[in-house]
Amino acid sequence: MEIAIILAVIATVFIIRTLKIVPQQNAWVVERLGKYDRTLTPGLSFVVPFVDRVAYKHSLKEVPLDVPSQVCITKDNTQLTVDGILYFQVTDPMRASYGSSDYLIAITQLAQTTLRSVIGKMELDKTFEEREIINASVVNALDEAALNWGVKVLRYEIKDLTPPASILHSMQAQITAEREKRALIAASEGRRQEQINIATGEREAFIARSEGEKQAEINKAAGEAAAITAVADATADAIRKIAAAIQQPGGEQAVQLKVAERAVDAFGQLARVNNTMIVPGNMTEVGALIGTAMALFKGAKTPA
């Protein structure tokens, strides 16, 4: 009975050591008598007890690796604390087992040295602007070296770039000065545009006023010309009517009477202006004046 129990225990141990169930996205490295034999893929596998052993177990998932922060010196001799994270994946379990004694430490150290080298080639301002270039440079350097370790470096991301406090203060002052400069420029541009708008408005207003004045003068001149023409037409029409009336019977007598009236009125006006009554010394002078006027009238009337 005891022998049967011992045999059952041995059989159970033998079965347990023979059957190996590998989880999904995992790979187990098997050594036979201390030498690499094969890699077990996910699922049920069999090994020879006491001859084969699972030496290494690797996860084939993407693994994030936090790279410790370090102080880097930029090209312009400024200290910069850099903190990043690395993403990698085991692609060759056999190389990952035997290519390096500890590929995690190797990747971490290589990432730090590569990062110091890349940062050392850049000025401080460029490190903030060209993070993608830094990340790509680190990935390329790591990926080339990690081939012998059975690891594929997928990407590297800088989490934080921290310059010294004095540099941060100077950068903040520079940013403040730059913003004030932009504000002053914007204000001056606004004033300049305002002056341009005012000058443009005044010019357009002056042009409009001058055009209005010009048109007013033109209209005034046109009105005066029309008035003169109307007066001339009226005068000519009156003269024609007077001439026609003179041709009628009794016209000459009417003209003599009108001339005599005008002469008398003229003498009366002189008397009122000078406050002195002016009377001709010889009344025949009035008749002579009328006669002279009628003679001129007849002379003008007689055709040449």
C-alpha positions as CSV (number, residue, x, y, z in Angstrom):
1,M,0.0,0.0,0.0
2,E,2.8,2.4,0.9
3,I,4.6,1.5,-2.3
4,A,1.5,2.3,-4.3
5,I,1.1,5.7,-2.7
6,I,4.8,6.5,-3.3
7,L,4.4,5.4,-7.0
8,A,1.2,7.6,-7.3
9,V,3.1,10.6,-5.8
10,I,6.0,10.0,-8.2
11,A,3.6,9.7,-11.1
12,T,1.8,12.9,-10.1
13,V,5.1,14.8,-9.8
14,F,6.2,13.3,-13.1
15,I,3.0,14.4,-14.9
16,I,3.2,17.9,-13.3
17,R,6.8,18.4,-14.5
18,T,6.0,17.0,-17.9
19,L,3.0,19.1,-18.7
20,K,3.5,22.9,-19.2
21,I,0.7,25.3,-20.0
22,V,2.1,28.6,-21.5
23,P,-0.3,31.6,-21.2
24,Q,-1.2,33.8,-24.2
25,Q,1.4,36.5,-25.2
26,N,4.1,34.6,-23.3
27,A,7.2,32.6,-24.3
28,W,9.2,30.1,-22.1
29,V,12.7,29.2,-22.8
30,V,13.5,25.5,-22.2
31,E,17.1,24.2,-21.4
32,R,18.0,20.6,-21.7
33,L,20.9,19.6,-19.5
34,G,21.8,23.3,-19.2
35,K,21.8,24.0,-22.9
36,Y,19.2,26.0,-24.8
37,D,16.7,23.5,-26.4
38,R,13.6,25.3,-27.6
39,T,11.0,28.0,-26.9
40,L,7.6,27.1,-25.8
41,T,4.7,29.0,-27.4
42,P,1.3,29.6,-25.8
43,G,-0.7,26.5,-25.1
44,L,0.0,22.9,-23.8
45,S,3.6,21.6,-24.1
46,F,5.5,18.6,-22.9
47,V,9.0,18.5,-21.4
48,V,11.2,15.7,-20.1
49,P,11.2,15.8,-16.3
50,F,14.6,16.2,-14.6
51,V,16.2,16.6,-18.1
52,D,14.4,19.7,-19.4
53,R,13.7,22.8,-17.4
54,V,12.0,26.2,-18.0
55,A,14.9,28.6,-17.6
56,Y,13.3,31.9,-18.6
57,K,9.8,33.2,-18.9
58,H,9.2,36.3,-21.1
59,S,6.1,38.4,-21.7
60,L,5.6,39.3,-25.3
61,K,3.4,42.3,-24.5
62,E,4.5,45.9,-24.9
63,V,6.2,47.0,-21.7
64,P,6.5,50.6,-20.5
65,L,9.9,51.2,-18.8
66,D,10.4,54.3,-16.7
67,V,13.8,55.8,-17.4
68,P,15.1,57.6,-14.3
69,S,15.5,61.3,-14.5
70,Q,19.0,62.7,-15.1
71,V,20.8,66.0,-15.5
72,C,22.0,66.7,-19.1
73,I,24.2,69.6,-20.2
74,T,23.0,71.4,-23.3
75,K,25.2,72.9,-26.0
76,D,25.1,76.3,-24.3
77,N,26.2,74.8,-21.0
78,T,22.9,74.8,-19.3
79,Q,21.8,72.0,-16.9
80,L,18.5,70.3,-17.8
81,T,16.8,67.6,-15.9
82,V,15.2,65.1,-18.3
83,D,12.6,62.5,-17.4
84,G,11.3,60.0,-19.9
85,I,9.5,56.7,-20.5
86,L,10.5,53.9,-22.9
87,Y,8.2,51.3,-24.6
88,F,9.7,48.0,-25.7
89,Q,8.6,44.5,-26.6
90,V,10.5,41.2,-26.5
91,T,10.6,39.8,-30.1
92,D,13.2,37.0,-29.7
93,P,12.9,35.1,-26.3
94,M,16.2,33.2,-26.9
95,R,18.2,36.4,-27.5
96,A,16.4,38.1,-24.6
97,S,17.5,35.2,-22.4
98,Y,21.2,34.9,-23.5
99,G,22.0,38.2,-25.3
100,S,22.4,40.2,-22.1
101,S,22.5,39.4,-18.4
102,D,19.7,42.0,-17.8
103,Y,18.3,43.6,-20.9
104,L,16.2,46.0,-18.8
105,I,19.2,47.6,-17.2
106,A,21.0,47.6,-20.6
107,I,18.1,49.4,-22.2
108,T,17.8,51.9,-19.4
109,Q,21.5,52.8,-19.3
110,L,21.7,53.1,-23.1
111,A,18.6,55.3,-23.2
112,Q,20.2,57.6,-20.6
113,T,23.6,57.9,-22.4
114,T,21.9,58.4,-25.8
115,L,19.7,61.1,-24.3
116,R,22.7,62.9,-22.8
117,S,24.4,62.8,-26.2
118,V,21.4,64.1,-28.1
119,I,20.7,66.9,-25.6
120,G,24.4,67.9,-25.6
121,K,24.1,68.8,-29.3
122,M,21.3,71.2,-28.8
123,E,20.8,74.6,-27.3
124,L,18.3,75.0,-24.4
125,D,15.6,76.6,-26.5
126,K,15.8,73.9,-29.1
127,T,15.3,71.1,-26.6
128,F,11.8,72.4,-25.9
129,E,11.0,72.8,-29.6
130,E,12.4,69.6,-30.9
131,R,11.1,66.9,-28.6
132,E,10.1,64.7,-31.5
133,I,13.7,64.8,-32.9
134,I,15.1,63.8,-29.4
135,N,12.6,61.0,-29.1
136,A,13.4,59.6,-32.6
137,S,17.1,59.8,-32.0
138,V,16.9,57.8,-28.8
139,V,14.6,55.2,-30.4
140,N,17.0,54.7,-33.4
141,A,20.0,54.3,-31.2
142,L,18.3,51.9,-28.8
143,D,16.6,49.9,-31.6
144,E,20.0,49.2,-33.3
145,A,21.7,48.0,-30.1
146,A,18.6,46.0,-28.8
147,L,18.6,43.7,-31.8
148,N,21.2,41.5,-30.0
149,W,19.1,41.5,-26.9
150,G,16.0,40.2,-28.7
151,V,14.1,43.4,-27.9
152,K,12.3,45.8,-30.1
153,V,12.3,49.5,-28.9
154,L,8.9,50.9,-30.0
155,R,9.1,54.5,-28.8
156,Y,10.5,56.9,-26.3
157,E,8.7,59.9,-24.8
158,I,10.1,62.7,-22.8
159,K,7.8,63.3,-19.8
160,D,9.4,66.4,-18.5
161,L,12.2,68.9,-19.2
162,T,13.1,71.0,-16.2
163,P,15.8,73.7,-16.3
164,P,17.2,75.3,-13.1
165,A,15.1,77.8,-11.2
166,S,17.2,80.7,-12.4
167,I,16.8,79.7,-16.0
168,L,13.0,79.3,-15.4
169,H,12.9,82.8,-14.0
170,S,14.9,84.3,-16.9
171,M,12.6,82.4,-19.4
172,Q,9.5,83.8,-17.6
173,A,10.9,87.3,-17.7
174,Q,11.7,86.9,-21.4
175,I,8.2,85.6,-22.1
176,T,6.7,88.6,-20.2
177,A,8.9,91.0,-22.1
178,E,8.0,89.4,-25.4
179,R,4.3,89.7,-24.6
180,E,4.7,93.3,-23.6
181,K,6.5,94.0,-26.8
182,R,3.7,92.4,-28.8
183,A,1.2,94.4,-26.9
184,L,3.1,97.6,-27.6
185,I,3.4,96.7,-31.2
186,A,-0.3,95.9,-31.5
187,A,-1.2,99.2,-29.7
188,S,1.1,101.2,-32.1
189,E,-0.3,99.5,-35.1
190,G,-3.8,100.3,-33.8
191,R,-2.9,104.0,-33.4
192,R,-1.2,104.0,-36.8
193,Q,-4.3,102.5,-38.4
194,E,-6.4,105.0,-36.5
195,Q,-4.4,107.9,-37.9
196,I,-4.6,106.5,-41.4
197,N,-8.3,106.1,-41.1
198,I,-8.7,109.7,-39.8
199,A,-6.5,111.1,-42.5
200,T,-8.3,109.1,-45.2
201,G,-11.7,110.3,-43.8
202,E,-10.5,114.0,-43.8
203,R,-9.2,113.6,-47.3
204,E,-12.4,112.1,-48.6
205,A,-14.4,114.8,-46.7
206,F,-12.2,117.6,-48.2
207,I,-12.7,116.1,-51.6
208,A,-16.4,115.9,-51.1
209,R,-16.6,119.5,-49.8
210,S,-14.5,120.7,-52.8
211,E,-16.7,118.8,-55.2
212,G,-19.7,120.3,-53.6
213,E,-18.3,123.8,-53.7
214,K,-17.3,123.3,-57.3
215,Q,-20.8,122.1,-58.2
216,A,-22.3,125.0,-56.3
217,E,-20.1,127.5,-58.2
218,I,-21.1,125.8,-61.4
219,N,-24.7,126.0,-60.5
220,K,-24.4,129.6,-59.4
221,A,-22.6,130.6,-62.6
222,A,-25.2,128.7,-64.6
223,G,-27.9,130.5,-62.7
224,E,-26.3,134.0,-63.2
225,A,-25.8,133.3,-66.9
226,A,-29.4,132.2,-67.2
227,A,-30.5,135.4,-65.3
228,I,-28.4,137.6,-67.5
229,T,-29.7,135.9,-70.6
230,A,-33.3,136.2,-69.3
231,V,-32.7,139.9,-68.5
232,A,-31.1,140.5,-71.9
233,D,-34.0,138.7,-73.6
234,A,-36.5,140.7,-71.7
235,T,-34.7,144.0,-72.4
236,A,-34.4,143.1,-76.1
237,D,-38.1,142.2,-76.2
238,A,-39.0,145.5,-74.5
239,I,-36.9,147.4,-76.9
240,R,-38.5,145.7,-79.8
241,K,-41.9,146.5,-78.3
242,I,-41.0,150.1,-77.8
243,A,-39.6,150.4,-81.4
244,A,-42.8,148.8,-82.7
245,A,-44.9,151.3,-80.6
246,I,-42.9,154.3,-81.9
247,Q,-43.8,153.2,-85.4
248,Q,-47.4,153.6,-84.6
249,P,-49.2,157.0,-85.1
250,G,-48.4,159.4,-82.3
251,G,-45.4,157.3,-81.3
252,E,-42.9,160.2,-81.8
253,Q,-45.1,162.5,-79.6
254,A,-45.1,159.9,-76.9
255,V,-41.3,159.6,-77.0
256,Q,-41.0,163.4,-76.8
257,L,-43.3,163.4,-73.8
258,K,-41.3,160.6,-72.1
259,V,-38.0,162.4,-72.7
260,A,-39.5,165.6,-71.2
261,E,-40.7,163.6,-68.1
262,R,-37.3,162.0,-67.6
263,A,-35.6,165.5,-67.9
264,V,-37.9,166.9,-65.3
265,D,-37.4,163.9,-63.0
266,A,-33.6,164.3,-63.4
267,F,-33.7,167.9,-62.3
268,G,-35.9,166.9,-59.4
269,Q,-33.5,164.2,-58.2
270,L,-30.6,166.7,-58.3
271,A,-32.6,169.1,-56.1
272,R,-33.3,166.4,-53.5
273,V,-29.7,165.2,-53.3
274,N,-28.1,168.6,-52.9
275,N,-30.9,170.0,-50.7
276,T,-31.0,172.9,-53.2
277,M,-33.6,173.7,-55.8
278,I,-31.9,173.9,-59.1
279,V,-33.9,175.7,-61.8
280,P,-32.6,176.1,-65.3
281,G,-31.6,179.7,-66.1
282,N,-33.4,179.5,-69.4
283,M,-36.5,177.3,-69.7
284,T,-35.8,177.0,-73.4
285,E,-32.8,174.7,-72.4
286,V,-35.3,172.0,-71.5
287,G,-36.9,172.3,-74.9
288,A,-33.5,172.3,-76.6
289,L,-32.6,169.1,-74.6
290,I,-35.8,167.4,-75.8
291,G,-35.1,168.6,-79.3
292,T,-31.6,167.2,-79.3
293,A,-32.8,163.8,-77.9
294,M,-35.5,163.6,-80.7
295,A,-32.9,164.6,-83.3
296,L,-30.7,161.7,-82.1
297,F,-33.7,159.4,-82.2
298,K,-34.6,160.4,-85.7
299,G,-31.0,160.0,-86.8
300,A,-30.9,156.5,-85.4
301,K,-34.2,155.8,-87.0
302,T,-33.2,157.1,-90.5
303,P,-31.5,154.2,-92.4
304,A,-27.9,154.9,-93.5
